[in-house]
């Protein structure tokens, strides 16, 4: 091998090395630029995402406030309707009670008038007119019973010998009576009355055995 070839070969290797180094540097620069581009793109995406989040946060309170106002409006409307219903129902109950009182009182007015007349007649009576006074009082009693029946109030059965019923009768005392069976009514102290299935006053009775 000649000196010229050796010199050329030695001179050729550095040229090859320089070419290789340039290629590596170009690749590194390209990678760096790509990385920087990706970083910039990521930053842009992050900024956009943050902006969207802030927009959603800004919109959320407004939507929540609007929903709250709507619920409050609905609540106030329902409350007003209920209050009107309650007042109307209360008024109807008061009117119904007043009507019932008026109806019952009207039925008893004639009875009171006759009772007053009976009392006046008794004050003016003598021994000869005593029977008429008694008849008059009995008539008032029958009229009172008719008045109760007219408004739906019934007398509770409690004659002597009637079986004692704690749902209808109130035992005031007990006695031994051979003529009566066990737990039978011997005497009535005060009559009892009921309206349909509701007891207004229990019959006060004496119970035998």
C-alpha positions as a printed Julia matrix, in Angstrom:
209×3 Matrix{Float64}:
    0.0     0.0    0.0
    1.42    3.42  -0.98
    1.77    6.45   1.31
   -0.79    8.3   -0.81
   -3.38    5.66  -0.17
   -2.64    5.63   3.51
   -2.92    9.4    3.65
   -6.14    9.32   1.67
   -7.6     6.6    3.83
   -6.65    8.42   7.03
   -7.98   11.65   5.58
  -11.2     9.93   4.49
  -12.16    8.61   7.96
  -12.51   12.06   9.59
  -14.74   13.09   6.71
  -16.96   10.08   7.4
  -16.95   10.8   11.12
  -18.04   14.39  10.49
  -20.95   13.16   8.37
  -22.07   10.75  11.08
  -21.86   13.4   13.79
  -23.93   15.82  11.72
  -26.65   13.21  11.27
  -26.84   12.54  15.0
  -26.97   16.22  15.77
  -29.77   16.71  13.25
  -31.75   13.84  14.78
  -31.26   15.24  18.28
  -32.36   18.67  17.14
  -35.39   17.17  15.45
  -36.3    15.24  18.6
  -35.87   18.38  20.7
  -38.03   20.4   18.37
  -40.66   17.65  18.37
  -40.55   17.47  22.16
  -40.86   21.21  22.43
  -43.77   21.13  19.98
  -45.5    18.44  21.99
  -44.91   20.42  25.17
  -46.42   23.54  23.63
  -49.38   21.54  22.35
  -49.89   19.98  25.78
  -49.74   23.41  27.37
  -52.33   24.71  24.9
  -54.64   21.74  25.66
  -54.2    22.3   29.39
  -55.07   25.97  29.05
  -58.18   25.13  27.0
  -59.24   22.5   29.57
  -58.79   24.96  32.42
  -60.81   27.57  30.56
  -63.63   25.06  29.99
  -63.59   24.06  33.68
  -63.8    27.69  34.73
  -66.69   28.22  32.34
  -68.53   25.22  33.76
  -67.91   26.46  37.3
  -69.25   29.86  36.34
  -72.36   28.31  34.82
  -73.02   25.83  37.66
  -73.88   28.37  40.38
  -76.24   30.15  38.0
  -78.04   26.9   37.18
  -78.17   25.95  40.87
  -79.51   29.35  41.85
  -82.17   29.17  39.14
  -83.25   25.71  40.28
  -83.41   26.88  43.88
  -85.57   29.86  42.94
  -87.89   27.58  40.98
  -88.27   25.22  43.94
  -88.95   28.13  46.27
  -91.61   29.47  43.92
  -93.28   26.05  43.71
  -93.15   25.67  47.49
  -94.73   29.08  48.06
  -97.45   28.28  45.54
  -98.24   24.94  47.19
  -98.2    26.53  50.64
 -100.63   29.22  49.51
 -102.97   26.59  48.06
 -102.81   24.53  51.26
 -103.42   27.59  53.43
 -106.47   28.51  51.37
 -107.73   24.92  51.6
 -107.22   24.87  55.37
 -109.06   28.16  55.84
 -111.9    27.05  53.6
 -112.22   23.69  55.4
 -112.16   25.37  58.81
 -114.89   27.76  57.7
 -117.0    24.88  56.39
 -116.62   23.02  59.69
 -117.65   26.1   61.65
 -120.69   26.59  59.42
 -121.61   22.91  59.7
 -121.39   23.04  63.51
 -123.44   26.25  63.62
 -126.09   24.71  61.36
 -126.31   21.63  63.58
 -126.7    23.76  66.72
 -129.39   25.84  65.05
 -131.29   22.75  63.89
 -131.27   21.07  67.31
 -132.17   24.3   69.12
 -135.09   24.91  66.77
 -136.46   21.45  67.55
 -136.35   22.14  71.29
 -137.89   25.63  71.23
 -141.45   24.34  71.19
 -140.59   21.92  73.96
 -139.23   24.77  76.11
 -142.36   26.8   75.45
 -144.6    23.95  76.6
 -142.42   23.36  79.65
 -142.77   27.01  80.64
 -146.55   26.76  80.27
 -146.59   23.61  82.42
 -144.61   25.35  85.18
 -146.97   28.37  85.11
 -149.97   26.05  85.29
 -148.47   24.14  88.23
 -147.99   27.39  90.16
 -151.67   28.26  89.72
 -152.94   24.77  90.46
 -154.61   23.44  93.58
 -155.3    19.95  94.88
 -158.16   19.5   92.45
 -156.01   20.3   89.42
 -152.99   18.2   90.41
 -153.86   15.45  87.96
 -153.92   17.95  85.11
 -150.47   19.2   86.1
 -149.14   15.67  86.06
 -150.69   15.02  82.67
 -149.17   18.22  81.36
 -145.69   17.23  82.56
 -146.05   13.8   81.01
 -147.05   15.42  77.74
 -143.91   17.59  77.82
 -141.81   14.47  78.5
 -143.25   12.65  75.5
 -142.7    15.7   73.35
 -139.05   15.82  74.46
 -138.63   12.18  73.49
 -140.19   12.82  70.09
 -137.83   15.74  69.57
 -134.81   13.55  70.31
 -136.05   10.89  67.92
 -136.54   13.53  65.22
 -132.86   14.51  65.36
 -131.74   10.87  65.44
 -131.07   10.46  69.16
 -132.37    7.2   70.65
 -132.9     6.12  74.23
 -130.7     3.22  75.32
 -132.81    0.23  76.42
 -132.41   -0.21  80.18
 -135.69   -1.56  81.53
 -135.74   -3.84  84.56
 -134.52   -7.3   83.57
 -132.4    -5.99  80.65
 -128.97   -7.62  80.4
 -126.24   -5.28  81.6
 -123.96   -4.07  78.82
 -120.87   -2.07  79.9
 -120.79   -0.47  76.45
 -124.23    1.06  77.03
 -124.78    1.02  80.78
 -122.97    2.43  83.78
 -123.37    0.3   86.93
 -123.87    2.65  89.87
 -124.45   -0.1   92.43
 -125.15   -3.84  92.84
 -127.89   -5.64  94.77
 -129.1    -9.19  95.32
 -132.46   -9.83  93.72
 -133.92  -13.33  93.47
 -136.34  -12.22  90.76
 -133.52  -11.27  88.39
 -130.75  -13.23  86.76
 -127.04  -12.53  86.98
 -125.93   -9.14  85.62
 -129.45   -7.94  84.92
 -130.63   -4.37  85.44
 -132.74   -3.88  88.54
 -133.36   -0.12  88.42
 -132.6     2.89  86.19
 -131.29    6.03  87.86
 -130.81    8.05  84.66
 -131.71    7.21  81.1
 -128.97    6.85  78.51
 -128.97    8.1   74.95
 -127.04    7.39  71.76
 -126.76    8.78  68.26
 -126.42    5.92  65.79
 -123.46    3.91  67.18
 -122.13    6.73  69.36
 -123.13    6.78  73.03
 -124.0    10.29  74.18
 -124.61    9.24  77.77
 -124.51    5.79  79.34
 -127.62    4.69  81.2
 -126.96    4.82  84.95
 -128.38    1.67  86.43
 -128.51   -0.68  89.4
 -127.28   -4.2   88.59
 -128.53   -7.34  90.29
 -126.54  -10.32  91.54
